[in-house]
Amino acid sequence: MECYNCGAKLGKDNVCPNCGTNVRIYKKIMMASNAYYNDALEKAGVRNLSGAIWSLKESLRFNKMNIDARNLLGLIYFEMGEVVAALTEWVISKNYRPKENIASRYLDEIQNNQSRLETINQTIKKYNQALLYCKQDSRDLAIIQLKKVLSLNPKLVQGHQLLALLYIQEQKYDLAKKSLRNAGKIDADNTTTLRYLKEANAGLRVANPGKKQKNDELISYQSGNETIIQPRYLKDNSAVTTIVNMLLGIAIGVAVTWFLVVPAVRRDVQDQAKAEVLEANNTIASKNQNISALETQIEDLTAQISDAKNEEENSASQINTYEQLLQAYTAYVEEDIEAAGTALGNVNEEYLSDAAAGIYDTINAQVNADYISAMYQQATEAYNAQEFGQAIEDYEKVIELDETYENGNALYYLAQSYRRNDDLKNAKVYYQKVVELYPGTERAANAQRYLDIEE
């Protein structure tokens, strides 16, 4: 494990041997991330893929730079047929570690295989079409579309689940169970799959209830004050009945004798059982107290981690703000107005001290006028040189700061630049603004003429 501050290798102590930073909380964060990663490995080993995804997300929540966890998450997404999610995780992993990262090989294997890319593209389109059919309540079309999706990507768990749900709605419970079994082969403990399977089994029980005994197979008659109910075709076996009664009498005699002797023994057993239950309850109460204390510690650690993350993010933002202010000042001194204006745009005033805020206000007031003038001149030169793409970019910077600059000339020539760049849609927007803001002027008349021509 390396120190997050200086990169030195850490030992058993909670202080970095190189820079002296306290790394106690950092170590706990890394250990928590690794623990969730190991838990995900165990779940993935028994094909509990949805559980593994949850553990990996928790691992990355503690340490987003856990490359092994992110690569494994991509592999699990890929195994479940969610190729886009897998590619997303691998791209993030590669950005964090460009070299010696197995995610590069995963991406190359997919990107270099044009047929696979085409299959993935077709799968996504067909699955989205199936969802649209579902929203339109066209179940037959949705089922056909999902079958095509699963023929292209048999591992798409969501596809199997959606197909099963459609079969349940159509009361085709056998087919629903078949789709859910296919989903279970990929992700054994997926809660959605298990919930749908429960619904399918319930539907089968309703559709195929067990046969009940018919009433006409029973007869009843009165014997004194009692009503006797027996099968219609009951045979009268008097001898057998006599023997059964004798055996029943012997059994009752043995039971009576047993219950006269056993009560004392039973009381002892009950007392012993009560004592064991009491001891078990005491043990459970003690463990519950330990669990509560551990949960409190976890909450405290989570709060400390959150505070540390917020402090780190605020410090990074504050440092960046001062760097941008310094760049703006340097560019202003060197009379690079464009660079100064760009840098000032990246300054967050919330992080500036009173003195720094004063410097910012002074530079900003002086730079804005020079910056907008320079941008307008640069845009006009680009327009005269018929470089309309550059002219559009520069004129937009001008009107972003002052929409009425040069009494509307910036708006008018931005519209002209869009028109001459064959972007009539955006040209109309700015022609309309010229007409609304400067009625009765020559520019407004020209703008209205262009609007009328385009209509």
C-alpha positions as CSV (number, residue, x, y, z in Angstrom):
1,M,0.0,0.0,0.0
2,E,1.3,3.4,-1.0
3,C,0.9,6.8,0.7
4,Y,-1.8,8.9,-1.0
5,N,0.2,12.1,-0.4
6,C,3.8,11.2,-1.5
7,G,3.5,7.7,-3.0
8,A,5.9,6.1,-0.5
9,K,5.4,2.5,0.6
10,L,3.5,2.3,3.9
11,G,4.4,0.0,6.8
12,K,2.4,-1.2,9.8
13,D,2.5,2.3,11.4
14,N,-0.4,4.7,10.8
15,V,2.0,7.5,9.8
16,C,3.8,7.7,6.5
17,P,7.6,7.1,7.0
18,N,8.4,9.5,4.2
19,C,6.1,12.6,4.6
20,G,4.7,12.0,8.1
21,T,1.0,12.0,6.9
22,N,-1.5,10.3,9.1
23,V,-2.8,7.4,7.0
24,R,-4.9,5.5,9.6
25,I,-8.3,6.4,7.9
26,Y,-6.8,5.9,4.5
27,K,-5.7,2.4,5.4
28,K,-9.1,1.5,6.7
29,I,-10.7,2.8,3.4
30,M,-8.3,0.7,1.4
31,M,-9.0,-2.4,3.5
32,A,-12.8,-1.9,3.2
33,S,-12.5,-1.6,-0.6
34,N,-10.3,-4.8,-0.8
35,A,-12.7,-6.7,1.6
36,Y,-15.7,-5.9,-0.7
37,Y,-13.6,-6.9,-3.7
38,N,-12.8,-10.3,-2.1
39,D,-16.4,-10.8,-1.2
40,A,-17.3,-10.1,-4.9
41,L,-14.8,-12.8,-6.0
42,E,-16.5,-15.4,-3.8
43,K,-20.0,-14.5,-5.0
44,A,-18.8,-14.5,-8.7
45,G,-17.3,-18.0,-8.1
46,V,-20.8,-19.4,-7.3
47,R,-22.5,-17.3,-10.1
48,N,-24.1,-14.9,-7.7
49,L,-23.4,-12.1,-10.2
50,S,-25.9,-9.6,-9.0
51,G,-24.5,-9.9,-5.5
52,A,-21.0,-9.6,-6.8
53,I,-22.0,-6.4,-8.6
54,W,-23.3,-4.9,-5.4
55,S,-20.0,-5.8,-3.6
56,L,-17.9,-4.3,-6.4
57,K,-19.9,-1.1,-6.4
58,E,-19.3,-0.8,-2.7
59,S,-15.6,-1.5,-3.2
60,L,-15.4,1.3,-5.8
61,R,-17.4,3.6,-3.5
62,F,-14.5,3.4,-1.0
63,N,-11.7,3.4,-3.7
64,K,-12.6,4.4,-7.2
65,M,-9.0,3.7,-8.2
66,N,-9.4,0.0,-7.4
67,I,-8.5,-1.2,-10.9
68,D,-9.0,-4.9,-10.2
69,A,-12.5,-4.3,-8.8
70,R,-13.5,-2.1,-11.8
71,N,-12.2,-4.7,-14.3
72,L,-14.0,-7.5,-12.6
73,L,-17.2,-5.4,-12.6
74,G,-16.8,-5.0,-16.3
75,L,-16.3,-8.8,-16.8
76,I,-19.5,-9.5,-14.8
77,Y,-21.5,-7.0,-16.8
78,F,-20.2,-8.6,-20.0
79,E,-21.1,-12.1,-18.6
80,M,-24.7,-10.9,-18.0
81,G,-24.9,-9.5,-21.6
82,E,-24.7,-5.9,-20.6
83,V,-21.9,-5.0,-23.0
84,V,-22.3,-1.2,-22.9
85,A,-22.0,-1.2,-19.1
86,A,-18.9,-3.5,-19.3
87,L,-17.2,-1.2,-21.9
88,T,-17.9,1.8,-19.7
89,E,-16.1,0.3,-16.7
90,W,-13.1,-0.8,-18.8
91,V,-12.8,2.6,-20.4
92,I,-12.8,4.3,-17.0
93,S,-10.2,1.7,-15.8
94,K,-8.0,2.4,-18.7
95,N,-8.2,6.2,-18.1
96,Y,-7.1,5.6,-14.5
97,R,-4.2,3.3,-15.5
98,P,-3.3,3.6,-19.2
99,K,-0.4,1.2,-18.9
100,E,-0.2,-2.5,-17.8
101,N,-4.0,-2.7,-17.5
102,I,-5.8,-5.8,-18.7
103,A,-8.8,-3.6,-19.6
104,S,-6.9,-2.5,-22.7
105,R,-6.9,-6.1,-23.9
106,Y,-10.6,-6.5,-23.2
107,L,-11.4,-3.3,-25.2
108,D,-9.1,-4.3,-28.1
109,E,-10.7,-7.7,-28.4
110,I,-14.1,-6.1,-28.8
111,Q,-13.2,-3.0,-30.8
112,N,-11.1,-5.0,-33.3
113,N,-13.9,-7.4,-34.0
114,Q,-16.3,-5.6,-36.4
115,S,-18.8,-8.4,-36.5
116,R,-19.1,-8.5,-32.7
117,L,-19.5,-4.7,-32.6
118,E,-22.3,-5.0,-35.2
119,T,-23.9,-7.7,-33.2
120,I,-23.8,-5.6,-30.1
121,N,-25.3,-2.6,-32.0
122,Q,-28.1,-4.8,-33.4
123,T,-28.8,-6.2,-29.9
124,I,-29.2,-2.8,-28.3
125,K,-31.5,-1.6,-31.1
126,K,-33.7,-4.7,-31.0
127,Y,-33.9,-4.6,-27.2
128,N,-34.9,-0.9,-27.2
129,Q,-37.5,-1.7,-29.9
130,A,-38.8,-4.5,-27.7
131,L,-39.1,-2.0,-24.8
132,L,-41.1,0.3,-27.1
133,Y,-43.4,-2.5,-28.0
134,C,-44.0,-3.2,-24.3
135,K,-44.9,0.4,-23.7
136,Q,-47.3,0.3,-26.6
137,D,-48.8,-3.0,-25.1
138,S,-47.8,-4.9,-28.2
139,R,-46.8,-8.0,-26.4
140,D,-46.7,-10.4,-29.4
141,L,-44.3,-8.1,-31.2
142,A,-42.2,-7.6,-28.1
143,I,-41.9,-11.4,-27.6
144,I,-40.7,-11.8,-31.2
145,Q,-38.2,-9.0,-30.9
146,L,-36.8,-10.4,-27.6
147,K,-36.3,-13.8,-29.1
148,K,-34.2,-12.1,-31.8
149,V,-32.3,-10.3,-29.1
150,L,-31.6,-13.5,-27.2
151,S,-30.5,-15.3,-30.3
152,L,-27.9,-12.6,-30.8
153,N,-27.0,-12.3,-27.1
154,P,-28.1,-15.4,-25.1
155,K,-26.5,-14.1,-21.9
156,L,-28.6,-11.0,-21.6
157,V,-30.2,-11.6,-18.2
158,Q,-32.5,-8.6,-18.6
159,G,-33.8,-10.0,-21.9
160,H,-34.7,-13.4,-20.3
161,Q,-36.4,-11.6,-17.4
162,L,-38.4,-9.3,-19.7
163,L,-39.5,-12.2,-21.9
164,A,-40.6,-14.2,-18.8
165,L,-42.6,-11.2,-17.6
166,L,-44.4,-11.0,-21.0
167,Y,-45.1,-14.7,-20.8
168,I,-46.5,-14.3,-17.3
169,Q,-48.8,-11.5,-18.6
170,E,-49.9,-13.9,-21.4
171,Q,-50.4,-16.6,-18.7
172,K,-47.9,-18.9,-20.5
173,Y,-46.3,-19.9,-17.2
174,D,-44.3,-22.9,-18.5
175,L,-42.6,-20.7,-21.1
176,A,-42.0,-18.1,-18.4
177,K,-40.3,-20.7,-16.1
178,K,-38.1,-21.8,-19.0
179,S,-36.9,-18.2,-19.6
180,L,-36.3,-17.7,-15.9
181,R,-34.3,-20.9,-15.7
182,N,-32.1,-19.6,-18.5
183,A,-31.6,-16.4,-16.6
184,G,-30.8,-18.4,-13.4
185,K,-28.0,-20.3,-15.2
186,I,-26.2,-17.0,-15.8
187,D,-27.0,-15.2,-12.4
188,A,-28.0,-17.8,-9.8
189,D,-29.3,-15.4,-7.0
190,N,-30.8,-12.6,-9.0
191,T,-33.7,-11.3,-6.9
192,T,-35.8,-10.2,-9.9
193,T,-35.5,-13.7,-11.5
194,L,-36.5,-15.3,-8.2
195,R,-39.5,-12.9,-7.8
196,Y,-40.7,-13.6,-11.3
197,L,-40.3,-17.4,-10.8
198,K,-42.5,-17.2,-7.7
199,E,-45.2,-15.4,-9.7
200,A,-44.9,-18.1,-12.4
201,N,-45.2,-21.0,-9.9
202,A,-48.3,-19.3,-8.3
203,G,-49.8,-18.9,-11.7
204,L,-49.3,-22.6,-12.5
205,R,-50.9,-23.6,-9.2
206,V,-54.0,-21.5,-10.0
207,A,-54.1,-22.8,-13.6
208,N,-53.8,-26.5,-12.6
209,P,-55.5,-27.0,-9.2
210,G,-55.4,-30.4,-7.6
211,K,-58.4,-32.7,-8.0
212,K,-60.9,-32.6,-5.2
213,Q,-63.0,-35.6,-4.0
214,K,-66.5,-35.6,-5.3
215,N,-69.4,-35.2,-2.9
216,D,-71.3,-38.1,-4.5
217,E,-68.6,-40.5,-3.4
218,L,-69.7,-39.9,0.3
219,I,-72.8,-40.9,2.1
220,S,-74.2,-40.0,5.6
221,Y,-76.6,-41.5,8.0
222,Q,-77.8,-40.9,11.6
223,S,-76.7,-43.1,14.5
224,G,-78.6,-41.8,17.6
225,N,-77.7,-38.1,17.9
226,E,-74.6,-38.4,15.7
227,T,-74.2,-38.0,11.9
228,I,-71.9,-40.7,10.4
229,I,-70.1,-39.8,7.1
230,Q,-68.4,-42.6,5.2
231,P,-67.5,-43.7,1.6
232,R,-70.4,-44.9,-0.5
233,Y,-68.7,-48.3,-1.1
234,L,-67.4,-49.1,2.4
235,K,-67.0,-52.8,3.0
236,D,-68.1,-54.2,6.3
237,N,-65.1,-56.1,7.7
238,S,-66.3,-56.9,11.2
239,A,-63.4,-59.2,12.1
240,V,-60.8,-56.7,11.0
241,T,-62.6,-54.0,12.9
242,T,-62.5,-56.1,16.1
243,I,-58.8,-56.7,15.8
244,V,-58.1,-53.0,15.1
245,N,-60.2,-52.1,18.2
246,M,-58.2,-54.5,20.3
247,L,-54.9,-53.1,19.1
248,L,-56.2,-49.6,19.7
249,G,-57.2,-50.5,23.2
250,I,-53.7,-51.8,24.0
251,A,-52.1,-48.7,22.5
252,I,-54.4,-46.5,24.7
253,G,-53.4,-48.5,27.8
254,V,-49.7,-48.1,27.1
255,A,-50.2,-44.3,26.5
256,V,-52.0,-43.9,29.7
257,T,-49.3,-45.7,31.6
258,W,-46.6,-43.6,29.9
259,F,-48.2,-40.3,30.7
260,L,-48.5,-41.2,34.3
261,V,-44.7,-41.9,34.6
262,V,-43.4,-39.2,32.2
263,P,-44.6,-35.9,33.7
264,A,-41.7,-35.6,36.2
265,V,-39.2,-36.3,33.5
266,R,-40.9,-33.9,31.2
267,R,-40.8,-31.1,33.8
268,D,-37.0,-31.7,34.2
269,V,-36.5,-31.5,30.4
270,Q,-38.6,-28.3,30.2
271,D,-36.7,-26.7,33.0
272,Q,-33.4,-27.5,31.3
273,A,-34.7,-26.2,28.0
274,K,-35.8,-23.0,29.7
275,A,-32.4,-22.6,31.2
276,E,-30.8,-23.1,27.8
277,V,-33.1,-20.6,26.2
278,L,-32.4,-18.0,28.9
279,E,-28.6,-18.5,28.3
280,A,-29.1,-18.3,24.5
281,N,-31.1,-15.0,25.0
282,N,-28.3,-13.6,27.1
283,T,-25.8,-14.5,24.5
284,I,-27.9,-13.0,21.7
285,A,-28.4,-9.8,23.7
286,S,-24.6,-9.5,24.3
287,K,-23.9,-10.0,20.6
288,N,-26.6,-7.5,19.7
289,Q,-24.8,-4.9,21.9
290,N,-21.5,-5.7,20.1
291,I,-23.2,-5.4,16.7
292,S,-24.7,-2.1,17.7
293,A,-21.3,-0.8,18.9
294,L,-19.7,-2.0,15.6
295,E,-22.5,-0.3,13.6
296,T,-21.8,2.9,15.5
297,Q,-18.1,2.7,14.7
298,I,-18.9,2.1,11.0
299,E,-21.1,5.1,10.9
300,D,-18.4,7.2,12.5
301,L,-15.8,5.9,10.0
302,T,-18.2,6.6,7.1
303,A,-18.7,10.2,8.3
304,Q,-15.0,10.7,8.7
305,I,-14.4,9.3,5.2
306,S,-17.1,11.6,3.8
307,D,-15.6,14.6,5.6
308,A,-12.1,13.7,4.3
309,K,-13.4,13.4,0.7
310,N,-15.2,16.7,0.9
311,E,-12.1,18.4,2.4
312,E,-9.9,16.9,-0.3
313,E,-12.3,18.1,-3.1
314,N,-12.6,21.6,-1.6
315,S,-8.8,21.9,-1.3
316,A,-8.4,20.8,-4.9
317,S,-11.0,23.3,-6.1
318,Q,-9.4,26.1,-4.1
319,I,-5.9,25.3,-5.4
320,N,-7.3,25.3,-9.0
321,T,-9.0,28.6,-8.4
322,Y,-5.8,30.3,-7.3
323,E,-3.9,28.8,-10.2
324,Q,-6.4,30.2,-12.7
325,L,-6.2,33.6,-11.0
326,L,-2.4,33.5,-11.2
327,Q,-2.6,32.5,-14.9
328,A,-5.0,35.4,-15.5
329,Y,-2.8,37.9,-13.8
330,T,0.3,36.7,-15.7
331,A,-1.5,36.7,-19.0
332,Y,-2.9,40.2,-18.3
333,V,0.6,41.5,-17.5
334,E,1.9,40.0,-20.7
335,E,-1.1,41.7,-22.5
336,D,-2.5,38.3,-23.6
337,I,-6.1,39.4,-23.1
338,E,-7.7,36.3,-24.6
339,A,-5.8,33.9,-22.3
340,A,-6.5,36.2,-19.3
341,G,-10.2,36.2,-20.1
342,T,-10.3,32.4,-20.4
343,A,-8.5,31.9,-17.1
344,L,-10.8,34.4,-15.3
345,G,-13.7,32.4,-16.5
346,N,-12.4,29.3,-14.6
347,V,-12.0,31.2,-11.3
348,N,-14.5,30.3,-8.6
349,E,-15.0,33.4,-6.4
350,E,-16.3,31.3,-3.5
351,Y,-12.8,30.0,-2.7
352,L,-11.0,33.4,-2.9
353,S,-9.9,35.4,0.2
354,D,-10.8,39.0,0.5
355,A,-7.4,40.2,-0.9
356,A,-7.6,37.7,-3.7
357,A,-11.1,38.7,-4.5
358,G,-10.0,42.3,-4.8
359,I,-7.3,41.3,-7.3
360,Y,-9.9,39.3,-9.2
361,D,-12.3,42.2,-9.4
362,T,-9.6,44.6,-10.6
363,I,-8.3,42.3,-13.3
364,N,-11.8,41.2,-14.4
365,A,-13.0,44.8,-14.8
366,Q,-9.9,45.7,-16.9
367,V,-9.8,42.5,-18.9
368,N,-13.4,42.2,-19.9
369,A,-13.4,45.4,-22.0
370,D,-10.1,44.5,-23.7
371,Y,-11.1,40.8,-24.1
372,I,-14.4,41.6,-25.7
373,S,-12.8,44.2,-28.0
374,A,-10.1,41.7,-29.0
375,M,-12.6,39.0,-29.6
376,Y,-14.8,41.3,-31.7
377,Q,-11.8,42.4,-33.8
378,Q,-10.6,38.8,-34.2
379,A,-14.1,37.7,-35.2
380,T,-14.4,40.6,-37.8
381,E,-11.1,39.7,-39.3
382,A,-12.2,36.0,-39.6
383,Y,-15.5,37.1,-41.2
384,N,-13.7,39.3,-43.7
385,A,-11.4,36.4,-44.5
386,Q,-14.5,34.2,-45.1
387,E,-13.4,31.9,-42.2
388,F,-17.0,31.7,-41.0
389,G,-16.5,28.8,-38.6
390,Q,-13.8,30.8,-36.7
391,A,-15.9,34.0,-36.9
392,I,-18.9,32.1,-35.3
393,E,-16.8,30.9,-32.5
394,D,-15.4,34.4,-31.7
395,Y,-18.7,36.3,-32.2
396,E,-20.4,33.9,-29.7
397,K,-17.7,34.7,-27.1
398,V,-18.5,38.4,-27.6
399,I,-22.3,38.1,-27.2
400,E,-21.9,35.7,-24.3
401,L,-20.3,38.6,-22.4
402,D,-22.4,41.5,-24.0
403,E,-25.2,40.7,-26.4
404,T,-25.6,44.3,-27.4
405,Y,-21.9,44.9,-28.2
406,E,-21.3,47.5,-30.9
407,N,-25.0,48.5,-30.9
408,G,-26.0,45.0,-32.2
409,N,-23.3,44.5,-34.8
410,A,-22.0,41.4,-33.0
411,L,-25.4,39.8,-33.1
412,Y,-26.0,40.8,-36.8
413,Y,-22.6,39.5,-38.0
414,L,-23.0,36.3,-36.0
415,A,-26.2,35.7,-37.8
416,Q,-24.5,36.5,-41.1
417,S,-21.7,34.1,-40.3
418,Y,-24.1,31.3,-39.6
419,R,-26.0,32.0,-42.8
420,R,-22.8,32.0,-44.9
421,N,-21.7,28.9,-43.2
422,D,-24.9,27.2,-44.4
423,D,-26.4,26.9,-40.8
424,L,-29.7,28.5,-41.5
425,K,-31.4,27.3,-38.3
426,N,-29.0,29.2,-36.0
427,A,-28.9,32.1,-38.4
428,K,-32.6,32.6,-38.0
429,V,-32.3,32.7,-34.2
430,Y,-29.9,35.6,-34.2
431,Y,-31.7,37.5,-37.1
432,Q,-34.8,37.3,-34.9
433,K,-32.9,38.8,-32.0
434,V,-31.7,41.7,-34.2
435,V,-35.2,42.4,-35.3
436,E,-36.6,42.4,-31.7
437,L,-33.8,44.4,-30.1
438,Y,-33.1,47.0,-32.8
439,P,-36.5,47.8,-34.6
440,G,-36.4,50.5,-37.2
441,T,-32.7,50.1,-38.0
442,E,-31.1,49.1,-41.3
443,R,-29.7,46.0,-39.6
444,A,-33.2,45.0,-38.4
445,A,-34.6,45.5,-42.0
446,N,-31.8,43.4,-43.5
447,A,-32.4,40.7,-40.8
448,Q,-36.1,40.6,-41.5
449,R,-35.4,40.4,-45.3
450,Y,-33.3,37.3,-44.7
451,L,-35.9,35.8,-42.4
452,D,-38.6,36.3,-45.1
453,I,-36.4,34.8,-47.8
454,E,-35.7,31.7,-45.7
455,E,-39.4,31.2,-45.0
